[in-house]
Amino acid sequence: MVVEFLMWLTLFASITIAFSTFLLEAIIHDSTAYDMEFLWNHQYTLEELHLDR
């Protein structure tokens, strides 16, 4: 009974971590391009906005 509970808990934790990682990667990689295109209309470079890595 305890082993089955731990297996379900591990499965739920794995799904939650995978979703969180995917969401974080999507936000990090897409937000800068979105900001540059729609908010700033490519008026500035990443260095001017202090966004260079």
C-alpha positions as CSV (number, residue, x, y, z in Angstrom):
1,M,0.0,0.0,0.0
2,V,2.8,2.4,0.9
3,V,4.8,1.5,-2.2
4,E,1.8,2.2,-4.4
5,F,1.3,5.6,-2.8
6,L,4.9,6.5,-3.3
7,M,4.7,5.4,-7.0
8,W,1.7,7.6,-7.5
9,L,3.4,10.5,-5.7
10,T,6.5,10.1,-7.8
11,L,4.5,10.0,-11.0
12,F,2.6,13.2,-10.0
13,A,5.8,15.0,-9.0
14,S,7.5,14.0,-12.3
15,I,4.5,15.3,-14.4
16,T,4.5,18.6,-12.3
17,I,8.2,19.1,-12.7
18,A,8.2,18.4,-16.4
19,F,5.3,20.8,-17.0
20,S,7.0,23.5,-14.9
21,T,10.3,23.1,-16.8
22,F,8.5,23.3,-20.1
23,L,6.6,26.4,-19.1
24,L,9.8,28.1,-17.8
25,E,11.7,27.3,-21.0
26,A,8.8,28.7,-23.1
27,I,8.6,31.9,-21.1
28,I,12.4,32.5,-21.1
29,H,13.0,31.9,-24.8
30,D,9.8,33.6,-26.2
31,S,9.4,36.6,-24.1
32,T,12.4,38.6,-25.3
33,A,11.6,38.1,-29.0
34,Y,8.0,39.1,-28.2
35,D,9.1,42.2,-26.4
36,M,11.5,43.3,-29.1
37,E,8.9,42.8,-31.9
38,F,5.7,44.0,-30.4
39,L,6.6,46.3,-27.5
40,W,9.7,48.0,-28.8
41,N,9.1,47.6,-32.5
42,H,12.8,46.7,-32.9
43,Q,13.8,50.3,-32.0
44,Y,16.5,49.2,-29.6
45,T,19.1,46.5,-29.5
46,L,19.4,44.0,-26.6
47,E,22.6,45.8,-25.4
48,E,20.8,49.1,-25.2
49,L,18.0,47.6,-23.1
50,H,20.6,45.8,-21.0
51,L,19.2,42.4,-22.0
52,D,22.3,40.9,-23.5
53,R,23.4,37.7,-21.8
